[in-house]
Each structure stands twice: as C-alpha cells, then as structure tokens.
C-alpha cells in the first residue's frame, strides 16, 4: 500500500498548518535509481523519481519498485493545495499500488493535481525501464464505496463541505446513524477552498484588544450589508449561534485559530477569526478526521444525490443516489434529509437563468461541484427558491483561473492600495466586495491592480503562507516585483508617472492620518521604498445568495411558506440570509451555525 495516507498528511502538522501547501524536501535526480533517498529495505527494491508541474509548481515523486511491481509511492516535493490536491494524490496513490495500474481517472475536485501526480508517476515508471504506456492499458481501477454501507439510516446529508460536516457530525454525536454523500472524489466543498475566516462577535481577541462588539451589531452589519433584503430572523440565528459554533469547532473538531482577527469590508469592527493555516482546509481536514472516528457516520465520496423520496403525506423519507465511480445505485431510507450541497456558482447556465450578467466571461472561485443539483432536486418536490438573482463576485481573483488570490489579502492587511491602469486609486480598499467588484468593471479592460512593497509584505505572513501562489503569479507575470515603481508598471502598461504621484499622495495621507479621497476606514500604512509589487486581478463569481427558502429551524419551505416535513437545508444551499450581498467571513459562520441547527433538528426526528 501507499505511504501517502491522509493521516500522514494531517500529522505532518507544521508543514500543512503553517503553509497551506505541502512541501517535503529531498529528491533524487530525474530518471535515476534513488534507493539511498528512499530508505528502501526490500530485496531487489529500487527507487525511481519522476517530475511534473502541478497547480502549485514542480511535483516530484519517488516510485519504489520490486521487480516489475510498484511497492510504494513517496511524495518528495509538492506544493499542491493541502486538503484538495493532497487528498487527490492520496487516493490515486492507493489505487495505483493496490491495483498495479495507471488506468485510473483523475479525482474530481482535484483534477490538476491528479494529472500532475499521474504524469510524475509515469515519468518514474519510464525511468525504471518499464513502460508507463503499457501500465495505462491495464485493467481500470476505481475508488470503491465504503464497506458495510447501510441504506436504512436515520439521516442522509448531501454535500461534504462545512455545512454538511457540521450537520452530519451533529447527528452522529446525538447517537443517530447518518450517511454523508459527496458527489466529488474529495470532501470540503467551497469551505476547503476558502480562507476559512469566521465572523464571531464578542470573541476573546476582541475583548483582549478592547473592541466593543455584540450580536446585535453584527446582525445590523449583515442586514445593512445585504441592503435589507436578508431575513432578520435567519440573520439573528447566525449571529446568536456564532460563538457556540466557534467553540464547537475548537472542542469537538480540534480547530485552532490564529491569535488575531481580521477586518472585512461591510463590518463595523474587526471580528473575523482566521483558522490555523489561513485556509478552510485547516477546518475541513480536522472535521474529516473527526468523522472517521465516529462509528455511526459514513462518508461516501463519488456519490451523487439524484432524487428525493416522499411518502403519501409528502414527507421526505429518503433519497436515491448513484456512485459515479462504480455506477452502483442506492435507495436510502431515512427519517430526514439535509441538503448542504452549496450554491450554483460553477453552473453558468443556471447563473444566467437568474442573472443574465453572470455569463461565461466571468470565472468562478467555487468548487466544480457547485452546480445547483440539489436546488433543482428540491424544487421538483415543491421547495421554494428565493433570492436566486443575487450573485456575488469576489474582487481580487486570478485572471486565468478565477481562483481567489490570497496575495490579494494585502488589501485586507492594510498594506496595499487598489489602482487602475491609469495609475489612480478608484475605490476604498476596505469596501464591500460587490462595491469593489463593480468598480473594477468600470476600469480600463475591466482589470484592477494592487501595489505594495517589501516592507508591507514583511509585516504579514502572506509571503510565507502563500509562497506557491506568489511564485506561480510571478511566473505568469500576473504579479511583478521590481526595484522601482516605474519598473513594476512596465509589464502592465500602467502609467508610471501617475502611479508615483498616487503613492506619494497616499503616503501623505498616512502621515496626516486621514484619506480625504475615499475615507479609508482602517489603519493607514505608507508604501515607501522598494522593492515594489504590483498584482493584477479581476472579479470572479464567489457566492450565490439565493437558494432553498428555510425557516429558523433550517426546515425547507414550499411555495406557500410551509415546511416540507423531513427536509432541511444549510449553508450556501439555503437562501434569504445574506440579502443582495454577503459580508466576508459570514459564510463560514452561517455554515457551522445552520449546519448544526439542521443536524440537531433532523436528529430529533429519528
């Protein structure tokens, strides 16, 4: 078997928790036997290295062969996303070793990392004298369904992101049997792709820093931030439950938080906690581990929900699903079903159905699984969809992939200013996401830029935590580092003379302690002296505010506003909480508050 078990990744601790990427040192030259580096012990065993380029840069593996068989695969160098890319690699490694074949599909949700890993393994096999092309012709290996899977359970949960894990774990902790279905090959949904920031009013860091906050204040921020469209009762559930949800993540999930909070646009104070590792993967991997320890909870990957089952009274009493890897069908019987499959940000056709402006030209930060399947499935039995036209874009995203740019958090660290091609500021950097995104659309080429310097970067952990992202952006000339502002401007065609004036003006505002142009609401930090960095970015679809209409008990409502018995929804799946716009870090709070509400109420039916 492979030595790439998930346990090994998780207990690698410092590597993953601090970096958000996995970087294991030491690799032998390509195409050479490397038994000294591998610690090979079997008679006749040899080690061969193979290299490829992954999402995070160079990926190097060591394939241990015994005769013409693969005994083990070691990951020597990788900067793939922790919890996404690493999970996909783990799955593929086990399949290759167990079935002695390279005829395997990429892992859905981790396609790029999967392709890179398979390419590197193929490279190593060719180096050994065997032919990877022949290994690819062998019998196909597919991930198998969990052994001993029961289809008669208390609760079925659909979607293994933050909300789904919160719901399923809550059900299991109540002593009920629950199955958690995930249509992708990896778990985590959008939560694992996020920064994991969680808005918690009255948290201990606020108290330590003397920040005056309250549940009522956060609720008001959310209502105002959503232009008074969100349901105040649902908002109050989120805000009142935030602190308890945070404690649940700590004491039940083992999640650790950084010793500070971050300010996000639209909030009146800093109240957003950041998980250890600075990414949502630090939360999901802990919950995944917790799930493995519970005997009454089964997690089924590659399993797509197809149809809700009702009894004669209209109550939801089960669900039909299909294992996309094996083709096996399941008829689950349950006392309740919880839908927590996320939004529809990755479904362009569905986006345009409700908001024609959100067309294919706008990329998405969302998981490939965010396609609205469960919205459609629930609507077929009479569930009401609400606020579907409200779709949020995130302003600072990758020009080529649409992914969130964590280097762009320099803006949130109060160490960068946003500029356009003309070299001018065009928006307050701490504004709401929708305000900044709309402002970017009005700029030349629909592109925004961000300037900061080495001193500002050194005051954060962004360069350390996001080293792979920075290297990738620099390699694609989307992030430029130069000794002078003029040199940094040149690759983008930015007006250097005007930007120099803009920076000089900004530095003057910092000395005066006030920004008369845009009323900057955070600490003003100057950008003085090089090296300088300029980052280019565009908005991407980030969050769909609309979804299944729920009440404060997380029950799904029909078109008449009546609860559909046995059907619950949580997280981005459920609408009418955020209004027209979601404030940063409120989604993670919502996910774990309403995930636990749905889980508790569903368990009560069993």
C-alpha positions, 0 to 999 in steps of 0.5 A: 500500500501507499505511504501517502495516507491522509493521516500522514498528511494531517500529522505532518502538522507544521508543514500543512498548518503553517503553509497551506501547501505541502512541501517535503524536501529531498529528491533524487535526480530525474530518471535515476535509481534513488534507493539511498533517498528512499530508505528502501529495505526490500530485496531487489527494491529500487527507487525511481523519481519522476517530475511534473508541474502541478497547480502549485509548481514542480511535483516530484515523486519517488516510485519504489519498485520490486521487480516489475511491481510498484511497492510504494509511492513517496511524495518528495516535493509538492506544493499542491493545495493541502486538503484538495490536491493532497487528498487527490494524490492520496487516493490515486496513490492507493489505487495505483499500488493496490491495483498495479495500474495507471488506468485510473481517472483523475479525482474530481475536485482535484483534477490538476493535481491528479494529472500532475501526480499521474504524469510524475508517476509515469515519468518514474515508471519510464525511468525504471525501464518499464513502460508507463504506456503499457501500465495505462492499458491495464485493467481500470481501477476505481475508488470503491464505496465504503464497506458495510454501507447501510441504506436504512439510516436515520439521516442522509446529508448531501454535500461534504463541505462545512455545512454538511460536516457540521450537520452530519457530525451533529447527528452522529454525536446525538447517537443517530446513524447518518450517511454523508454523500459527496458527489466529488472524489474529495470532501470540503466543498467551497469551505476547503477552498476558502480562507476559512475566516469566521465572523464571531462577535464578542470573541476573546481577541476582541475583548483582549484588544478592547473592541466593543462588539455584540450580536446585535451589531453584527446582525445590523452589519449583515442586514445593512450589508445585504441592503435589507433584503436578508431575513432578520430572523435567519440573520439573528440565528447566525449571529446568536449561534456564532460563538457556540459554533466557534467553540464547537469547532475548537472542542469537538473538531480540534480547530485552532485559530490564529491569535488575531482577527481580521477586518472585512469590508461591510463590518463595523469592527474587526471580528473575523477569526482566521483558522490555523493555516489561513485556509478552510482546509485547516477546518475541513481536514480536522472535521474529516478526521473527526468523522472517521472516528465516529462509528455511526457516520459514513462518508461516501465520496463519488456519490451523487444525490439524484432524487428525493423520496416522499411518502403519501403525506409528502414527507421526505423519507429518503433519497436515491443516489448513484456512485459515479465511480462504480455506477452502483445505485442506492435507495436510502431510507431515512427519517430526514434529509439535509441538503448542504450541497452549496450554491450554483456558482460553477453552473453558468447556465443556471447563473444566467437563468437568474442573472443574465450578467453572470455569463461565461466571461466571468470565472468562478472561485467555487468548487466544480461541484457547485452546480445547483443539483440539489436546488433543482432536486428540491424544487421538483418536490415543491421547495421554494427558491428565493433570492436566486438573482443575487450573485456575488463576485469576489474582487481580487481573483486570478485572471486565468483561473478565477481562483481567489488570490490570497496575495490579494489579502494585502488589501485586507492587511492594510498594506496595499492600495487598489489602482487602475491602469491609469495609475489612480486609486478608484475605490476604498480598499476596505469596501464591500466586495460587490462595491469593489467588484463593480468598480473594477468593471468600470476600469480600463479592460475591466482589470484592477491592480494592487501595489505594495512593497517589501516592507508591507509584505514583511509585516504579514505572513502572506509571503510565507503562507502563500509562497506557491501562489506568489511564485506561480503569479510571478511566473505568469507575470500576473504579479511583478516585483521590481526595484522601482515603481516605474519598473513594476508598471512596465509589464502592465502598461500602467502609467508610471508617472501617475502611479508615483504621484498616487503613492506619494499622495497616499503616503501623505495621507498616512502621515496626516492620518486621514484619506480625504479621497475615499475615507479609508476606514482602517489603519493607514500604512505608507508604501515607501521604498522598494522593492515594489509589487504590483498584482493584477486581478479581476472579479470572479463569481464567489457566492450565490445568495439565493437558494432553498427558502428555510425557516429558523429551524433550517426546515425547507419551505414550499411555495406557500411558506410551509415546511416540507416535513423531513427536509432541511437545508444549510449553508450556501444551499439555503437562501434569504440570509445574506440579502443582495450581498454577503459580508466576508467571513459570514459564510463560514459562520452561517455554515457551522451555525445552520449546519448544526441547527439542521443536524440537531433538528433532523436528529430529533426526528429519528 
